[in-house]
Amino acid sequence: MAAKTILVTGPNGFVGARIMDALSGAVASPSLREADGESVKRLMDTVQPDLIIHTAAMSDIGCCAKDPEGSYRANVTLPVLLAGCGVKTVIFSTDQVYSGCREEGPYREDTVCPANLYAEHKIEMEKRTLDINPDTVLLRATWMYDMPRYGSPNRGNFLVSMLREKEITLSFAQRRAVTYVREVAALISRAAELPGGIYNYGSENDLTMEETALWLKETLALPIEIRDAGPRHNLWMDCSKLREHGICFHSTIEGLKTCIEDYSL
Ligand SMILES: NC(=O)c1ccc[n+]([C@@H]2O[C@H](COP(=O)([O-])OP(=O)(O)OC[C@H]3O[C@@H](n4cnc5c(N)ncnc54)[C@H](OP(=O)(O)O)[C@@H]3O)[C@@H](O)[C@H]2O)c1
């Protein structure tokens, strides 16, 4: 990757900031909130990237539901514009695409059923970016966590809530993974070498959210009370397609152990 010019969108966001840390020399995109075809073309002419890593998005499910047009612009129109630039593009998608699947899981890439607008838009984005450029790499990410990063805002995440809150409400029976965002960033150069297509991209977790939270509570002797939110749909991903391409994440528990060690928690 050394000689490549890499453009990272959303460089001050939760994932983008960590990707900027992981890829020295990457070019930080300006905000693309108001971007249109013309401004995207000007950006490409100026930067002339060999690779685009697109993290900018409207990533909050509730915000997308309240502002469907804004969500469509951010989560479909913008990535389609970028994928149409004729440059290899890596785009983040989400495990929410499985939020309405009838099966228990774990889910492989071809079983999708969105239960919210954010996920609907991400699925449309995946299809349209692949149609426009079959070399596009779509990464379906899980809920990610990290400790706060100096100089940039942290977003609500599982680890920070477990460390800071007096109580946390989770669906005890829900199966989903949480992933250490620094691992997501560390593996991004490898992800950029994947053939075009859709990949579940994150830790795998055979434990329920109750078991995961209890493990963390006991490991760090946290005083937190864990409450059951009642049943919620699984978001349980099978990442074997990614593993077949040689990209292996730690499991959720191993990832949490790494983070605990990194920050001496
Ligand atoms: N965080 C997670 O746990 C998680 C889980 C699954 C999937 N993902 C996906 O991973 C990617 C990165 O997530 P993230 O947590 O890093 O996102 P984020 O921090 O919420 O947002 C990243 C950047 O997107 C830009 N942005 C916000 N609203 C926008 C809009 N309406 N139009 C265009 N750009 C906008 C902002 O940059 P500017 O201020 O510079 O405009 C922001 O810094 C997203 O595609 C998200 O859907 C995240």
The ligand as an SDF file (V2000), in Angstrom:
LIG
                    3D

 48 52  0  0  0  0  0  0  0  0999 V2000
  -19.7820    2.7240   14.7890 N   0  0  0  0  0  0  0  0  0  0  0  0
  -20.2970    1.5130   14.6960 C   0  0  0  0  0  0  0  0  0  0  0  0
  -20.3860    0.7710   15.6990 O   0  0  0  0  0  0  0  0  0  0  0  0
  -20.7690    0.9840   13.3610 C   0  0  0  0  0  0  0  0  0  0  0  0
  -21.3800   -0.2700   13.3120 C   0  0  0  0  0  0  0  0  0  0  0  0
  -21.7260   -0.8110   12.0670 C   0  0  0  0  0  0  0  0  0  0  0  0
  -21.4780   -0.0880   10.9020 C   0  0  0  0  0  0  0  0  0  0  0  0
  -20.9030    1.1420   10.9810 N   0  0  0  0  0  0  0  0  0  0  0  0
  -20.6410    1.8650    9.7200 C   0  0  0  0  0  0  0  0  0  0  0  0
  -19.2560    2.2050    9.6970 O   0  0  0  0  0  0  0  0  0  0  0  0
  -19.0650    3.4690    9.0670 C   0  0  0  0  0  0  0  0  0  0  0  0
  -18.3280    4.3940    9.9970 C   0  0  0  0  0  0  0  0  0  0  0  0
  -19.1020    4.5590   11.1860 O   0  0  0  0  0  0  0  0  0  0  0  0
  -18.7090    5.6430   12.2880 P   0  0  0  0  0  0  0  0  0  0  0  0
  -19.2280    5.1550   13.5770 O   0  0  0  0  0  0  0  0  0  0  0  0
  -17.2750    6.0080   12.1480 O   0  0  0  0  0  0  0  0  0  0  0  0
  -19.6130    6.8790   11.8150 O   0  0  0  0  0  0  0  0  0  0  0  0
  -19.6950    8.3170   12.4870 P   0  0  0  0  0  0  0  0  0  0  0  0
  -18.5540    8.5710   13.3880 O   0  0  0  0  0  0  0  0  0  0  0  0
  -21.0930    8.4630   13.0140 O   0  0  0  0  0  0  0  0  0  0  0  0
  -19.6250    9.2570   11.2010 O   0  0  0  0  0  0  0  0  0  0  0  0
  -18.4790    9.2800   10.3610 C   0  0  0  0  0  0  0  0  0  0  0  0
  -18.4440   10.5870    9.6340 C   0  0  0  0  0  0  0  0  0  0  0  0
  -19.5300   10.6800    8.7160 O   0  0  0  0  0  0  0  0  0  0  0  0
  -19.7050   12.0510    8.3980 C   0  0  0  0  0  0  0  0  0  0  0  0
  -21.1430   12.3150    8.3010 N   0  0  0  0  0  0  0  0  0  0  0  0
  -22.0370   12.3800    9.3110 C   0  0  0  0  0  0  0  0  0  0  0  0
  -23.2620   12.6580    8.8140 N   0  0  0  0  0  0  0  0  0  0  0  0
  -23.1200   12.7460    7.4780 C   0  0  0  0  0  0  0  0  0  0  0  0
  -24.0120   13.0010    6.4130 C   0  0  0  0  0  0  0  0  0  0  0  0
  -25.3070   13.2510    6.6390 N   0  0  0  0  0  0  0  0  0  0  0  0
  -23.5340   13.0000    5.1410 N   0  0  0  0  0  0  0  0  0  0  0  0
  -22.2310   12.7540    4.9000 C   0  0  0  0  0  0  0  0  0  0  0  0
  -21.3220   12.5210    5.8710 N   0  0  0  0  0  0  0  0  0  0  0  0
  -21.7790   12.5080    7.1400 C   0  0  0  0  0  0  0  0  0  0  0  0
  -19.0540   12.8780    9.5070 C   0  0  0  0  0  0  0  0  0  0  0  0
  -17.9240   13.5280    8.9770 O   0  0  0  0  0  0  0  0  0  0  0  0
  -17.9240   15.1340    8.7430 P   0  0  0  0  0  0  0  0  0  0  0  0
  -18.3010   15.7340   10.0650 O   0  0  0  0  0  0  0  0  0  0  0  0
  -16.5200   15.3940    8.3200 O   0  0  0  0  0  0  0  0  0  0  0  0
  -18.9430   15.4020    7.6880 O   0  0  0  0  0  0  0  0  0  0  0  0
  -18.6120   11.8150   10.5060 C   0  0  0  0  0  0  0  0  0  0  0  0
  -17.4160   12.1380   11.1540 O   0  0  0  0  0  0  0  0  0  0  0  0
  -20.4600    3.9470    8.6590 C   0  0  0  0  0  0  0  0  0  0  0  0
  -20.7110    3.5470    7.3370 O   0  0  0  0  0  0  0  0  0  0  0  0
  -21.3830    3.1830    9.5880 C   0  0  0  0  0  0  0  0  0  0  0  0
  -22.6590    3.0250    9.0190 O   0  0  0  0  0  0  0  0  0  0  0  0
  -20.5410    1.7080   12.1810 C   0  0  0  0  0  0  0  0  0  0  0  0
  1  2  1  0
  2  3  2  0
  2  4  1  0
  4  5  1  0
  4 48  2  0
  5  6  2  0
  6  7  1  0
  7  8  2  0
  8  9  1  0
  8 48  1  0
  9 10  1  0
  9 46  1  0
 10 11  1  0
 11 12  1  0
 11 44  1  0
 12 13  1  0
 13 14  1  0
 14 15  2  0
 14 16  1  0
 14 17  1  0
 17 18  1  0
 18 19  2  0
 18 20  1  0
 18 21  1  0
 21 22  1  0
 22 23  1  0
 23 24  1  0
 23 42  1  0
 24 25  1  0
 25 26  1  0
 25 36  1  0
 26 27  1  0
 26 35  1  0
 27 28  2  0
 28 29  1  0
 29 30  1  0
 29 35  2  0
 30 31  1  0
 30 32  2  0
 32 33  1  0
 33 34  2  0
 34 35  1  0
 36 37  1  0
 36 42  1  0
 37 38  1  0
 38 39  2  0
 38 40  1  0
 38 41  1  0
 42 43  1  0
 44 45  1  0
 44 46  1  0
 46 47  1  0
M  CHG  2   8   1  16  -1
M  END
$$$$
